[in-house]
């Protein structure tokens, strides 16, 4: 019987968490509906029990939560532009599914749910770095939906006594991130295009900055959140990042050196719902989880480019 459930197990972050758990010899169950996850991402996860299903279906949630001790809830439609184009689908995937999962987990006696929250909850407030005590100010429907999930986590901790931890991710990147979708993360898109000798497009003036966080840092934070003392972390929201921000112009220059890309960059108007700057205060993660980023941005970027080069631009 599985000890851990990973939702979105065929996706970028979920797949990475499942792989680390299996590497440690844990019993893992995964679930995915392949809305954004890829069947090819399940390669190497043969030791995982896998269920194909949609968490918007309460029966699926009950099935996958049965007998599980800890849930890593990574499933979502993770895209600001996608949510702007279709807010209803974003709400179903990020809110309805989360409530279904929490209720099933409560009934099944799950000990803890670790939730993939989003730094988009902070919105475009000028204060940097962003800390967990700030008032949320979400802009996009995606940000609103992910914030709603945070509130449900807190509610289930307070009302039902379930242990919940919400990790606010800041721009996670790395191997297995899909570089081919129009909704892909910017680093995945840049890597694919520059490796192929194609011109990358920056939305805005390129001075937009992000606290880009390599996937291994996020995986480590999740495992710490699963084991941290309940009296310290239950019901809490915690930033997961590196505490360093990089502009898109700087990203391109770093990638030029790694990929030997000789071409130019195109600039296009900023996209609706995007924020200008993002930088995390990660002191609470250090205090409550013992978290510290183990891989720097530049090293993570090098590993990511190497993986995309070997994968031929496919996730």
Secondary structure, 3 states (H helix, E strand, C coil): CCCEEEECCCCHHHHHHHHHHHHCCCCEEEEECCCCCCHHHHCCCCCCEEEECCCCCHHHHHHHHCCCCEEEECCCCCCHHHHHHCHHHHHHHHHHHHHHHHHHHHHHCCCEEEEEEEHHHHCCCCCCCECCCCCCCCCCHHHHHHHHHHHHHHHHHHHHCCEEEEEEECCEECCCCCCCCCCCCHHHHHHHHHHCCCCCEEECCCCCEECCEEHHHHHHHHHHHHHCCHHHHCCEEEEECCCCCEEHHHHHHHHHHHHCCCCCCEEECCCCCCCCECCECCHHHHHHHCCCCCCCHHHHHHHHHHHHHHHCCCC
